[in-house]
Amino acid sequence: MPTSPAQAPTVPAHVLPHRTPAQLLVVARHGLAEAARTRPDGLRYAAAHLAALRAAAALLAARARPAPTRRNRITSVWVLLAAVAPELDEWAAYFAAGASKRAAAEAGIPRVVTAREADDLLRAAEEFVTVVETALGLSHQPALDGLPRLGGADAAPRPGAAAA
């Protein structure tokens, strides 16, 4: 991992995300949860792939520095990820290979992916998001089902707190 901004790989400024890495990882986690709840295989596949894209964007936001370039060339996030984080090039190749299936699934083409492919991609995306979180030193604390959220309307009052 680069130790100073001068050593950070550069990417075209217009492709860098406008959210922080932490925000992008939260959105990626929400995308994984959405994918897990989605029954149509193609939509589950697409949602999982998009979650992985957001995690890749988080890593780009954290590690790359903008370089002024012209916008005439389309560059895949997966190509940029492999350049910025070479240790993740196998992940980049894996998700890049599924990009056309994601596009077809989003276009509504029936039976473009099987249930097994959707489930496999969802598991891979979950693992990839965790790998990115670890690489960035940002941990994910999953919510435990059935427990009240702190500070929420269903939170239990603190001992000694005055009742409203």
Beta strands, then each sheet from edge to edge (+ up, - down):
strand 1: 10-12
strand 2: 65-67
sheet 1: 1+ 2+
end
